[in-house]
Amino acid sequence: MVDRIADIWGTRTPFGRGELWPVRVDSKLEEGLDEADVDRWVQSACVLCSNGCACDIAVKDGRMVGIRGRSADTVNHGRLGPKGLFGSVPGMQSRDRLTRPLIRVDGALVETDWDTAMGRIVDRSTALLAEKGPLSHGFYTSGQLFLEEYYALGILGKAGIGTPHMDGNTRLCTATAATAMKESFGSDGQPGSYRDIDDCEAMFLFGHNMAETQTVLWARVLDRLAGPDRPLVVCIDPRETEVARHADIHLAVHPGTNVALLNGLIRELFVNGWIDDDYITAHTIGVDELRSTVERWTPEAVADTCGVSAADVRQAARIFGTSERVLSTVLQGFYQSAQATAAACQVNNLHLLTGKLGRAGAGVLQMNGQPTAQNARECGADGDLPGFRNWENPAHVRELAELWGVHVDKIPHWAPPTHAMQIFRYVEQGSIELLWISATNPAVSMPQSARIREILDRDGLFLIVQDLYLTETARFADVVLPAAGWGEKQGAFTNVNRTVHLSDKAVDPPGEARSDLDIFLDYSRRMDFRRDDGSPLLDWTGPEDGFRAWQECTRGRLCDYTGISYEKLRDGSGIPWPCNDEHPDGTLRLYADGHFPTELDRAESYGHDLLTGATVGREAFSAMRIDGRALLKPAPAIPAHETPTAEFPLRYTTGRTAYQFHTRTKTRRSRQLDRAAPSAWIEISSADARDLGIAEGDIVRVSSSHGEIVVPARVGGVREGCVFAPFHYGYWQDERSGPDGRPSAANELTRTEWDPVSKQPLFKVAAVRVQKVADGRGPAPAPTTAASRPSDPSVPPTIGGPDAEVVETVRPTAPPLTPDDHRDEGAA
């Protein structure tokens, strides 16, 4: 038994380069039960990070009573992280689950029946469509629904209502990942695979605290580091994360300076001849402009701007340039910072310049932050057109119109889809009067929280919230719909590296809660949305109908699902798309042949100017004659819009802890996770704490030009001049203050600003001041196990105790993986 609160990543199972990652099955059952007591195990995958770990749900007497990792799966080889082990079942079974619909009566939310709740929605929706048209409606969804639910939402929004105002909270976490791949490669879809960890000679983690955001993936890295042929590791992060502690080079850059660093690394490749001229000539365009753009970024210039050592810049570039197989991963440290898309594209450029793409150990993972963010993007629930189609391509819009049986003009394509930041602005201005929010909590997660609360509380807005619990956002709603959650419904979903899993229904949802799919289908029926031939727009009877419809939508596209079925997904491993007649077992890596979906008729996007966000347009894109090559897109490095001043001298950045997920709607209801990280804190460096007279645990006020929070301070490993806050903590009892009556949500301080291309908010770039307001009554409520480790060695360590112990079963043989996992080619 292992305390997996104290030991986040569990027992080591070392392996060498090119070997298969050994199996270790992690399991956690309710106290007093063992496997012999379980009535049945139901296949699923974990939905508490973006890794997509396959698992089985333990069911006894009609209740979920535990979870175990699935040994045969290519993603996790049986492992689960702390959130999956301790948060999955408790997150569904808290006594405060929503079990009946709520409607607002005389200012208060009261329980009602489904007919009354849906009747209110349909009456308001029908009236607005008649009076003001489809632009009166907006939809804001999540990265946590199932594939079939996203596709239903995409169809009813685009072909039923005809609104372009559709996006998801994927805009906050992975919009830049999708956009960077479109800009460089012509389409969304990860080029690399998790298997590249097993084969690489070096790893670069760009703004990616993998140790806490994808704990099982980091366990895979730790096992490589513990084995022979250890890969070199380069970490780019302003905090001393676990990644940084294991790194050979740690570049602790100032937040907001990522493009300067990347331009410096690219320049070193050119200067030292660490580029593949043949690959560049055959498979890319734009090398001369890129070379010119990076020329000024010497290691010394990078050091001056980014606050790092010039020698470390040179050595990091040397590692990239001279290692035959390099894997790069990218996440929020780049995506939520200044020049987000530009920075992520420069990571792609490193691999394109060196030809390190599409082969074992050589690839890019532009990571996701949520379990089903990939499906939100694929299915069109985030504003994109389904199946990676291009809203500027008339042929792509016609394909959807024919598939859905509606006139082409019904589908919004006259302008770019409306991104989330603009959707909330339209609500603020009054042009969107019905906003439907599903499975997300923008009252806590959006920037400039006070403004978002005012928008949600606006007179004239009809707000629908569909969720598991009465969240901070749901408290503002006119109608609250109780949704079924993980283990209570059926559906497929796709993780970061394109691997599709099936989650079967294990138990019934509580009370009258319904699956998100059933809710969307019910709305479509009540609204009487129809195809042009008079048949129902959505005639599905369940999720498998939706999956089959989705297969047809993807036929011939990069994300081809036609070779995947529910039956094929059962009892074995997940399958990475594209999976079709040509690739019946799925596809491990993309672009092995150096051919990219950048032809005029295939490209998902015609691209943008990385500095301004201006669209390239169909005509200019065609004139470039890209024809299946990748684009080496340059970007000059410019200062962030918000930098330190005399009034606000410190740089503020936000992020995650290993023990909580998003706004804690699920993980806060786990005893073990809540004990490990119960409430908000900020982190400050030892030097800054000394200068400001702050000791471990002291109560501090952190202020920006947008708001303030008052929380305990952890004196730890963030770089000097920076302040870090976890973004998970909202307001459970009072929507404006924490348990002690003080504001504590990290996004009180962040600014309403976004990247010009991906439209992703810049949560990691703000200027703040920190002032002590009271002595502490003990250490900060931050864990001591990862990046939040304190400088003071006397702080008691974070432990879980007996109820945090997990059974880990290490098996001597490798799991039976899919055929593509055993060969290097397996690429499209």
N, C-alpha and C positions, 0 to 999 in steps of 0.2 A: 504494500500500500504506500502510495506517495502523496504527500500533501501538495496538491497542484495549485494552491494559492501561493505557498512559499516557493514552489518550484514550478514556474509557469510553463516551462518547455518540456519537463519530464526527463525520464531516463535516456541517456545517450545510447545510440546504436550506430557506431561509426561505420563508414563505408568509403571506398576509394573511388576515384574518377572512373566513370564508365560502368560502375557497378550499379545494381538495382538497390534502391533504398530499402533496408530491412523492414519487416513488418513489426509493429508494436500496437496491439489493440488496447485502447483506453476505454474503460467503462465505468459508469456511475449509476448505481441503483439507489432507490429510497432505502433509508436506514432499516435494517432488519430483513431485507430481501436479498436473495442471490439468484443466479440465472435459472435455477431449477424452479423458482417460484413464478417466473414470467409465463403468462399464457401464450403470448406470441410476440414476435419481433416484426416490425413494419419498416420497410425501406424508406429512407429519406436522405436529406443532406442538411448540414447545419446552415442556419441563416443568420448567424451572429458575427460574421465578418465576410469579406469578399473571397475567401479562399475556396469555399465550396467543398468542404470536407464531407464525404459520404458517411452515413451513419445508419443505425437501426434504432427504432424507438421501441422501448419495452412497454408492453401493455399488460395490465392485470386488472381483472374485474371492470373492464371498460374505462380504465384510467391509464394515462401515461405515467409510468413509474421510474423511468430511467432511459439511458442512452448509451450506446457503444459505437466505437468507430468501425467502419467497414473495411476489413483487411484486404479485400481484393481490389480496392479502388485505387486508380492511378494517382489521385490527388493527394490522399493523406495516408495510405497504407495502414489504416487502422487508428491513426491518432486523432485526438480532439484537443482543442485548447480550453482554457478555463471558462471562457464565456459559453462555449458549446456544452461543456460538462455540467456546469452549475447553473447556467441561465436558461437553457433550452426548455426544460419542463417547467420549472418554477415561473418562467416568464409567461406561460400560458395558463397557469392554474391559480393565480392570486384571486382572493375572494372579491376584489374590486373590479373584476372583469365586467365589461358592459354586456348585458344579457338581453336587453330590450331596447328598441329605438327610443330616442328622446326628442321632444320638440319644445320650443320656447313658448311659454305661456305667461303673460304678464311679467316678463323679464326673467323668469326662472325656467330651467330645463326640467321637464317632467316626463315620466315614462308614458309610452303609448304603444299602439300596435303598428305592424308594418304597413297596413293599408293607409292608415292615417298619415304616417311619416312620408311614405312614398307619394301619397296624394298631394301633400304640401309641396314636395319637390316638383312633381309633374305640373301642378297648377302654376307655380312660379316660373318654371322653365318654359311652359307653353305660352304664358302671357308675355314674357320677355322676347321670345322668338317672334311673336306676332307684332309686338310693338317696336322692338329695336333691332331684331335680327341676331344672327349667330355671334357677332362680336360682343354681345352682352354676356356671353358665357366663358368661363375660364376653368381649367382643370389643372390641379397641382398634385402630383402623385409621388411615388417613392422609388426606392431601389430594393424593395422587399416583397413585392407581390410576385405572382407566378407568371410565366410566359403567356399562358392563355388569357390571363386577366389583363395584362398589358395590351395584348392584341385586341381584345374586345373593347377596351377603353379607346384605343387608337381608332378603331372603326367607328364607334358611335360618336366620337368627337369630330372626326374628319369627314365621315360620309353620312352621319346621322344629323348632327348639328351643323357642321361645316365651319367650325371655328379654328383659327390658327393658334388660339391662346391655350396651348397645352405644353406643360413641362413637368419635370419631376425634381425631387431634391438631389437627383443625380447631377443637376446643374451645380450643386454645391461641392460635389466630391469628385466626379469623373468626367465632367464635360470637356475638360482640357485633354484628357486621355483620348477621347474619341476624336476631338478636333485635330490634335497633333497627328494622329494616324491618317486622317483624311488629307491633311495638308501635305504630308510627306509621301504617303503610299497610295492615296486616292480613295481609301475606304477605311472605315472602322474595322476592328478585328485584330487581335494580338498576333504579331508575327511569331513570337516565341512560345515556349512551353515551360512549365515547372520542371520538366525533365532536364532543362538546360542547367539547372543547379547541379545536377549529378555529373555533368560533363564539362563544365567550364573550368578554365584556368584562373579566371579573375572575375570578380563581381563588383559592380559599381551600383551603389544605392543612392539615388538622387532624391533628396528630400523624402526618404522613405524609411520610417521607423518600423521596419518589418517585424522586429522583435515584439512589438505590441499591437500593431495593426493586423498582422497575419501570423499569429503565434505558431501555428503548425508549419507554415512555410519556413519560418525562422528555425524551427526544430530541425528541418531538413538541412538548412545551411549549417547549423551547429554540428550535425552529424558528419557533414563533409569536412568541416574544419577539424573535427576530432579524428578523422581518418587519414590514410596516406594521401599523397598528392594534394595537400591542402591548397584550395584556391586563395589567391590574394584578394583582399577586401578593401575597397575604398568607400568611405562614408562621407556624404555631403549633408550636414545637419548642424544647426547652431547649438544643439544640446548634446551632452555626453550620453547618448543612448547606449543600449546594449550593443547595437550595431557598431557604434563608434568605439566601444571598449574592445571589440574583437577586430577592429579594422587595422590594416597596415598603414593606411593614410586616413586621417580624419580632417576634412576641410570644413571647419566651423565658420561658415560664411555669415556675413551680416544678412538678415532677412531682406529680400528685395534685390539681391545682387546676383541672382543665378545666371542670367544671360552673360554677364561679364565673365564669370568663371568658365562657362561653357565655351565662350569665344576664345578664351585663353587656352583651353585644352585643345580645341580644334586647331588653333594656330600652331601649337607644338607639333601636332601631327603633320602639318604641312612643312614646317621648318625642318623636322627631322626625317622626312621622307617615309613616315609611317602610314602611308596611304596606298591603296590598291588602284593604280592608274587604269589597269585593264577593266576592273569592275566599274569604276567611275565612268569611263568612256562608254561602256556597253549598256549600263543600267541606270544612269542618273543624268539629270541636267542641272545646270546652275552652279557648277564648281567654281568658275572664275569669279562670280559675284560673291560667293561665300568666302573665297580666299581674300578678296579685297576687304570685305567687311571685318574680318577678324584680325587683320594685319596689325592694328594698333594695340592689340591686347597681349602684350608681353607678360611673362610671369610677374614682373615687377608691377606692371599696371594692374593686373588682377589682384595682387597682394594689397596694393594701396586701396582699391575699391572695395574688396570683399573682406579685408581684415584677416587674411591667411598668409602663410609663408610662401614666398616665391619658390623655394626649394620643394615644398610639398606639391605645388602646382606642377612643376617639372616632373616630379616622380610619379604623380598620378597619371599624367599624360604618357609617361614612359610605360607604365603598367598597361594602359589601354593599348598603346601602339605596338608593343612587343609581345603581348600575349596572343596566342593564336585563337583562343576561344574566350570571348568576353560576354557575360550576361549583364545587362543593365536593367534595373527596375526603377520606376519613377512613381512618386505619389504626391501627397498633399503639400509637402514642402515646396514643390514646384508649381502644383496646380492651383494653389490658393495664394500665390504670391505675385509680385509684379511681373509683367510680361510672361504670363503663364504659358501660353501657347508657344511663344517664341522660344522659351527655355526648353520645353518638352521637344520641340522640333530639333533643337540643337543636339539633344541626346540621340534622336534618330540619325542626325547627320554624322555623328561619330561612327555609327555602325555602317552607314552607307559609304562613307569615305574609305573605310577599311575592309569592306565586303564581309563584315562579321554579322551575317544575317541568314536565317533559314537553314542553319546546320547545327548539329549537336553542340551545345555549349556556347553558341554564338547567336545572341538574339536580344530582343527588347521586349520587356513587359511594361507597358504603360498601364499601371495598376488601377483597379477599382477600389472604392471604399465600402461598397455594399454588396450583399450576396447576389442580387439579381439586377444590378445596374446595367449589365450587358443586355439583358432582355428589354429593359425600358428603352434603351437606345435602338435595339434591333426592331422592336415592334411598333415604334412610332408614338409611344406614350410620352416621350420627352420632347416632342416637337419635330423630330426628324420624320421622314417618310419611312414606312415599314420596309424591311428587307434591304436596308442600306441604299434606298433609292434617293435620287437627287431632285429636290424640289424645283431646280432650275431646268431640268431636262423634261420637255413635254412628253417624250415617249415613256418615261418612268411614271409620270402622273396618269397617262392613259392606261398603262398596265394595271395600276391600282383601281382606276375607275371601272375597267372591264372585270377585274377580279371581284369587286364589291357590287357591281351591277348598278352603278350610279353615273350620272352625267359628269364628265370631267371637270366642269366648272363648280361642282359641289365641293370638290376637294380643294382646300385653300392652298394656292401656290403662286399667288400674285406678288408675294413678298416673303422674306424669310420668316420661318415660324417664330412665334413670340417666346422669348426666353423668360425664365422665372422672375428675374429682377424687374423686367418690363411688365409682366403680368401683375405683380403687386403694385407697380406704379399706376397701371390702368385702373386697378381697384381703388387706389388712393384718389385718382382723378374722377372716379365715378362712371367710367365707360364700361367696365366690367361690373355687373350687378349680381351675378350668380357665380360663386366660386366654390368648386367641389374639391375638397382636400382628402386624399386617401393615404393612410398609413404613414403619415409624416407629421412633424410637430414644428412648424415654422416659427411659432412664438418663441422658441428657444434656439432653433438652429440657424435662422436667417441673420444677416448682419444688422446692426443698429436696432437692437431688439425693441426699444421703446417705440420706434416708428412702426415696426411690424405690428405691435399690439394695438396701436391706434388704427392701423389699416383694418385689422381683423374686427375691430369694434366699431367700424364706421357705420353711421346711419345710412340706410339704403342698400347695404350689402346683404344678400341672402347667402349665408355661409352654411355649407354642408360639410361635415367631418365624419369620415368613415374610419374607425379604428378599434383597437382592442380595449382601450381604457379611456377614461375621461382625462385626456391630456391637457396641458396648458392651452393648446390651440382649441380643443373641443369645448372648452368653457365659454368660448365666444360664439359658438355655433347656434344657428337657428334650428337645425336638424342634426342629430347625432345618430349614426347607423352602426350597430354593433357588428363587428366583422369577426369571422373565423380566422384563426391563425395557424401557425406551423403545427403539423400533426393533425389538424382538424379539417383538412381539405386536401384535394389532389391537384397536382400540377407539376410541370417541368420547369427547371431553371438552369441558367448557364453562368458559369463562374468567369474569373478573369481570363483564364487561358482557353476559353471557348469550350470547356467541358460541360456537357449537358447531363443533368441528373433528373431523376424522377422522384418526387415525394408523394408517397401514397397516403391516403387518409388512415389515421390510426384510431382516432376516437371522434365522437360527435362534439361539436362546439357547445359551449354552455348556453343554456336557455334558448333564446330565439336568434342567437347570432348566426349570420349567414356568410358564406364565402364571398370574397370580393367579386368573383366571377358571377355568382348568382345575383348579386346586387346590380351589377352592370347590365346583365341580361334582362333583369326585371325592369329596370329603367327604360331600356330600349323597347321592350314590349309595351309598356304603359304609354310611352311616347309615340308608339305605332310607327317607328322608323322603318321604312321600306325601300327595297330596291326599285329600280324603274319599272320592272316587270310586275310589280305589285306584291312580290313575296317578301317575307320579313328580312330586314337587313341582317339581323343576327338570329338565325334559327337553330343555334346550338342547344343541345339538351344537357351538355356537361363538358368538362374540361377536355376529354379526348376528341370531341368534335372540334373544339378550338384548336387543339394541336394539329389535327389533320388540315384544318383551314390554313394554319400557319405554314405547314409544309408547302402548300401550293404557293403561298406568298413568297417563299424563299427559293422556289425552284429556279435553278440557273444563276442565282445570286451567290456572292461570296459566302454568305452565311446559309448555305444550303442544308436544310434539315430533312430532305426527302428520303434519306436512307436511315433515319432514326424513327423508332416507334416506341410506344410505352412498353411493349413486350421486350424489345431489344434492350431497353434500359433496366429491366428488372434483373435482380439477383447477381449482377456482376459489377462492372466498372462503368463510370460515366464515359461518354463518347464525345470527343472534340469535333465540332463542325469545321469545315464542310464534310458532310457525310452523305454520299450519294452513290450512284452506280460506279462512278470512277474511283471513289474512296469509300468502300462499303464498311470499313472499320473506323472511319473518321480520319482526321488529319492532324498530325502532331505539330507541324510547323508550317507556316506560310512562306512563300516567296523564295523557296530553295533555288528555283530556276532564274531568279533575278527579274521575273516579269511581275508587274504590279498592275492593279486595276485602275489605271489612269487614262485609258482610252476614253474618248468623248462619250461613247454610249455606255460605259461601265462606271465611270467615276461617280462616287457618292457626293462629291463636292468639286466645284471648279476653283476653289481656293480663295485665299484672302491675303491682303497685305498684313504682315504680322505686326506692324507698328500701329496702323490705324484701324484695322479691321475691315477696310474697304474690300468689297467682293471683286474678284478678278473678272467674273462673268464668262458666259459661254463662248462668246466670240473671241475674246483674248486668250482664253484657255485653248481653244481650238488652234489658234494661230501659233501657239507654242510648240505644237506637234510633239507632245510628250510621248504618246504612243507606247504605253506600257512601261515607261521608265519611272523611277522615283524622283522626287523633287528635293534638291538640296536648297532649302529655303533659309536665307540668312536673316539676321536681325541685329541692328545696332543696339547696344546696351544703353538704356536711359535710366535715370534715377526714378525710384518709386515716387508716386504722387504725395505720399505722406512719409516724411522723414523726421528724425529728431530735431527739436528746437530747444531754445532756452526754457520755455514753459513746460514742454513735454520731451525730456531728454533721452528717454529709453525707448527701445524698439520692442513692440508687443507682438507676440505670435501665439497661436492657439494650436491645439492638437488633441491626441487621444491618450487614454490609459488602457492597459491590457485588460482591465477588469470591468470596463463599462462599454456599452455600445450606444452610439448616437445620443439621444436625450434620455436614456435609461428607461424608456417605456417598459422594456422587458427586464433588463439586467438589474435594475434597482430592486426588483422583487425576488432576487436570489439572496439568501442569508449570507452565503460565502462571498459573493461579489460585493454586496453592500458593505460588509465588514471591511473588506480590503480597501475600498475607496469610497467612503460614505458621503462625502460632501466636497464642495469646491475648495480650491487652493490656488495660489500662484507660486511660480518658481523664480528665484532670483539668484544671481551668482554670489559667491562668498565676498568678492571684492565690492560689489554694489551694496550688498547688505551691510558690510562694515562701514562704508561711506555714509549710508542712510541711517545707521544706528538700529538696524533690524536684526533680531535674533530668530532662530528657528521657532515657528509657531506664533510669532507676533501677529496681531491683527493689523492689516495694512489696507489703505485706500488706494486703489489703482484708478487713475482718471485719464480720460482722453477728451478730445473736443466733442465726443458723442455721448459720453456717459461715464459712469463709475461703477466699480464693484468694491465690496469690503469683505475680505476673506483672510484666512491665515496664510502666512508665508512659509514656503519650504526653501531653505537655503541649500542649493544643490549645484547641479552640473550644467546649467545653462550658461552660454558664453557671456562674458562681461558686456554690459550695455543692453542686454536683452531681458525680457520678462515673458514667461510662458504661463498659459492657463489652459486647463482641459475644458473643452467646450460642452461636455455632457450635462452639466448641472443646471437645471431650471428651477421652477418654483412649484412645489407640489400643493401647498395649501393656499398661498396667495400669489397671484400671477405677477406681482411686482416686487416681491422680496423673498429672501431665503428664510430658513427656519428661525434665524435670530432677528428677523425684521430688516435685514440689510440686503441690498442687491448683490447677487452672486453669479449671474449668468455671464459667461465670458463674452458673449456677443453684445452686451451692453456697450462695449468699447469699440467694436469694429465698425468700419465705414461702409456706406452704400456705394461701392465702387466695384467694377468688374473688368476682367480682361477683355480687350476690344474684339478678340476673335472668338474665344470659347464662351464669353459672357459669364465666366465663373467668378464669384465674389472673391475679394482679396482678404481673406481672414487672417493672413499672416503678415500683413503690413499695416501697422498703426504706430503712432507715437504716443507715449504715456508718461506719466509721472507716478511715483510710488511714495506714499507717506505713511509712517507708522501712526496708528490711532490708539492702540492699546497693547499692553503686555499679553503674551500668550499664556494660556492655561495648560500648555503641553505642546507636543509636536504638532505640526500641520497634519490634516487627515489624508495626507498623500501616502501612497505605498512606498516601500523602501526597496522594492525588488527589481526595478528596471530603470528607466530614464529619470524617474523622480527620486532616485536614491539621495539621501541627505548627505551633506558634508559633515554633519555632527555624528560621530560614530556611536554616541550614547543613545540615539533614537532607537526605540525598540523595533525589531524587525517585523515585517508583515508576515503573519502566518495564518493558516486557515484552521488548524486544529483537526480533530477527528472527523468532523463532517465535511472536511475538504479533502479527505483522502480518496484516492482513485486507484482502481485496479489497473495495472499496466502489464500486459502479457506480451513479452517479446518472443517472437517466433523465429526459428533458425533459417527458414526458407523464404525466398522472395515471393510476393503475391503473383497470382496469375493475371498479368496485365494484357492489354489489347495488343494485337500484332504490331501496330505501328510503334508501340513503346519499345520494341526490340530492334528497331533499325533506325539509322540516322536519316535516311531519305524521307519517307513519310510526309511529304510536303506538297503544297499546291502552289 
